[in-house]
Amino acid sequence: MTGAEVLDIASQGIWTLIIVSLPMMLVGLVVGVVIALFQALTQIQEMTLVFVPKIIAIFVTMLLTLPFLGATMAQYMNRVVDMIIVGG
């Protein structure tokens, strides 16, 4: 394997990581902003209020996107295994 092939695999791995983590990160961001807005409007300054809704929302998102996440990770793993079998 050459250095370019290793960098290509690493680049694909980073993009796969970004694609797999993006749904949960976006949901966490949206829920956090909505709760922060709610706290600002009602002047409730409870620091732990944001954690439970965020955890629940991220968990539900993970359950809903699990087939997509598994397929994306399987595609990447198949590409890596094919490169191992072919030898580069």
ROMAR-177126 format. One record per residue (C-alpha): x, y, z; residue number from 1; chain. Coordinates in Angstrom, 1 decimal. Each point is the difference from the previous one (the first is absolute). Layout:
      X      Y      Z  nr kette
      X      Y      Z NUM     A
...
This chain:
      X      Y      Z  nr kette
    0.0    0.0    0.0   1     A
    1.2    3.4   -0.9   2     A
   -0.3    3.1    2.1   3     A
   -2.7    1.4   -2.3   4     A
   -2.1   -3.1    0.5   5     A
    0.3    0.2    3.8   6     A
   -1.0    3.7   -0.2   7     A
   -2.9   -0.9   -2.2   8     A
   -1.2   -2.6    2.5   9     A
    0.5    2.4    2.9  10     A
   -1.9    2.7   -1.9  11     A
   -2.9   -2.4   -0.7  12     A
    0.0   -1.0    3.7  13     A
   -0.3    3.6    1.1  14     A
   -2.8    0.8   -2.4  15     A
   -1.8   -3.2    1.2  16     A
    0.4    1.2    3.6  17     A
   -1.4    3.4   -0.9  18     A
   -3.0   -1.5   -1.9  19     A
   -0.8   -2.5    2.8  20     A
    0.2    2.6    2.8  21     A
   -1.7    2.8   -1.8  22     A
   -3.7   -0.9    0.8  23     A
    0.6   -0.3    3.7  24     A
    2.1    3.2    0.1  25     A
   -2.6    2.0   -1.8  26     A
   -2.8   -1.2    2.2  27     A
    2.0    0.7    3.1  28     A
    0.7    3.5   -1.3  29     A
   -3.6    0.7   -0.9  30     A
   -1.3   -1.3    3.4  31     A
    2.7    2.0    1.8  32     A
   -0.9    3.2   -1.8  33     A
   -3.8   -0.5    0.6  34     A
    0.5   -0.6    3.7  35     A
    2.4    2.9    0.3  36     A
   -2.6    2.2   -1.6  37     A
   -2.6   -1.3    2.4  38     A
    2.2    0.6    3.0  39     A
    0.7    3.6   -1.3  40     A
   -3.7    0.7   -0.5  41     A
   -1.1   -1.4    3.4  42     A
    3.1    1.0    1.9  43     A
    0.4   -3.5    1.4  44     A
    3.7   -0.3    0.5  45     A
    0.2   -3.7    0.9  46     A
    3.3   -1.4   -1.4  47     A
   -1.1   -3.6   -0.1  48     A
   -3.3    0.6   -1.9  49     A
    1.7   -0.4   -3.4  50     A
    1.5   -3.4    0.6  51     A
   -3.0   -2.3    0.2  52     A
   -1.8    1.2   -3.1  53     A
    3.3    0.0   -1.9  54     A
    0.7   -3.6    1.0  55     A
   -3.5   -1.2   -0.9  56     A
    0.0    1.8   -3.3  57     A
    3.4   -1.3   -1.0  58     A
   -1.0   -3.6    1.1  59     A
   -3.2    0.2   -2.1  60     A
    1.9    1.4   -3.0  61     A
    2.6   -2.8    0.4  62     A
   -2.8   -2.6    0.0  63     A
   -1.7    1.5   -3.1  64     A
    3.2    0.4   -2.0  65     A
    1.6   -3.4    1.0  66     A
   -0.6   -1.7   -3.4  67     A
    1.6    2.9   -1.8  68     A
    2.9    0.1    2.4  69     A
    0.6   -3.7   -0.3  70     A
   -0.2    0.0   -3.8  71     A
    2.5    3.0   -0.2  72     A
    2.5   -1.7    2.4  73     A
   -0.4   -3.4   -1.9  74     A
    0.7    1.7   -3.3  75     A
    3.2    1.5    1.4  76     A
    1.1   -3.3    1.5  77     A
   -0.7   -1.8   -3.3  78     A
    2.2    2.5   -1.8  79     A
    2.8   -0.6    2.6  80     A
   -0.3   -3.8   -0.2  81     A
    0.0    0.1   -3.8  82     A
    3.2    2.1    0.1  83     A
    1.6   -2.5    2.4  84     A
   -1.0   -3.0   -2.2  85     A
    1.2    1.7   -3.2  86     A
    3.2    1.1    1.7  87     A
   -0.3    3.7   -0.6  88     A
